[in-house]
Amino acid sequence: MKKLSYGRQWINDDDIAEVVRILRGDWLTMGPTVEAFEKKLAEYVGMKHAITFSSGTSALHGAMNAAGLQEGDYALTTALTFAATSNSIIYTGATPIFADIDPKTLCLNTKTRITKPVRAIVPVSFAGYPLDIKAYRAIAPEAILIEDASHALGHDRKEFADMMTLSFHPVKHITTGEGGAVLTNNDEYAERLLRFRNHGMYQKEMIELGYNYRLSEIHCALGLSQMNRLDEFIARRRELAAMYQKQLSGVENVILPPEHENHLWHIYALQVTNNLRDELSEYLREHDINPTTHYKPVPLHKYYREHYGYHDGDFPEAEKYYEQEISLPLYPMMKDEDVKRVAETIKEFMRRKNNS
Ligand SMILES: *Cc1c(COP(=O)(O)O)cnc(C)c1O
């Protein structure tokens, strides 16, 4: 039987031709394709600047630097994310502060109360659920708002954070292999981001410590070509997610993910109650369906416990969510029958549980 993974890229012949064209040409890095991809990204999202980076993680590092984070500063983020979100805060010398999720959105709780002044707030659009930008601004109006939009490349935003970061890892909405970007409407941030990814150089003078975080022409050619199908990818993800929602509704021991008309569906994250999650995962794997889980709350990783003193029980909603969560296969190349197969396999598992 066809193996289904939780996510994967979709590369077609046009993508391949565009990459080959670059390989045969004069510029492998720092050429016109980087700028063309950045222009396309900025236009698509509806922001003024897009600055590409070598990964989503280096893009986050760039954003934290542009926000001016440094030793002695604090930045607020969600417990339910990939470690890169808060690692990038630590790279600058600043200290991350974690808060719990709102179980209705799975994103950083907008009612979070801070006890220390924060220079930045870094919410994550979990699974692609749209963020309430206004509500996050209200937590600390003077803080710089940085959206980790690694799950949420789309064009439906009505309001924008001060910066927004993207990842082009193969499971994300479009891919460049590895890659990322920061989008902003702020000219000064854009300038700092450009400098930071290029050794801290400003016109031939190195004026601050920077990095080589550039994305090559080869990567950008792939990204630019993938942009041609982004609308299609998003539409298909929405279609597949709607099928799951319908086919799994009313199934025992299952909590469906929250819906939103602008949801971008990076992952389809189901909750399984009654301690059945691991057994169900095993059962799916036996049927050539490979789910995964998102995410172990970052502050409960060994490094964070040891350095920042977090404990089990500090983030009850994120912890409960993590114990029950299973990410089912979701990627645009999937067929309707694939969703049906996954849903039927889950129903079969629950029926067996009921009869045993
Ligand atoms: C993928 C991802 C990142 C990092 O992206 P890379 O491109 O793998 O470095 C950061 N934050 C979140 C929430 C992600 O899903």
The ligand as a Tripos MOL2 file, in Angstrom:
@<TRIPOS>MOLECULE
LIG
   15    15     1     0     0
SMALL
NO_CHARGES

@<TRIPOS>ATOM
      1 C1          9.5150   25.0240   10.4880 C.3       1 LIG1
      2 C2          9.4530   25.9290   11.6440 C.ar      1 LIG1
      3 C3         10.5040   26.7910   12.0290 C.ar      1 LIG1
      4 C4         11.8950   26.7420   11.4770 C.3       1 LIG1
      5 O1         12.0390   26.5360   10.1920 O.3       1 LIG1
      6 P1         13.3560   25.9220    9.5110 P.3       1 LIG1
      7 O2         13.1980   26.4270    8.1180 O.co2     1 LIG1
      8 O3         13.2550   24.4420    9.6280 O.co2     1 LIG1
      9 O4         14.5600   26.4880   10.1830 O.co2     1 LIG1
     10 C5         10.2670   27.6950   13.0520 C.ar      1 LIG1
     11 N1          9.0920   27.7610   13.6970 N.ar      1 LIG1
     12 C6          8.0810   26.9280   13.3910 C.ar      1 LIG1
     13 C7          6.7950   27.0700   14.1350 C.3       1 LIG1
     14 C8          8.2250   25.9840   12.3700 C.ar      1 LIG1
     15 O5          7.2150   25.1510   12.0950 O.3       1 LIG1
@<TRIPOS>BOND
     1     1     2 1
     2     2     3 ar
     3     2    14 ar
     4     3     4 1
     5     3    10 ar
     6     4     5 1
     7     5     6 1
     8     6     7 2
     9     6     8 1
    10     6     9 1
    11    10    11 ar
    12    11    12 ar
    13    12    13 1
    14    12    14 ar
    15    14    15 1
@<TRIPOS>SUBSTRUCTURE
     1 LIG1         1 GROUP 0 **** ****
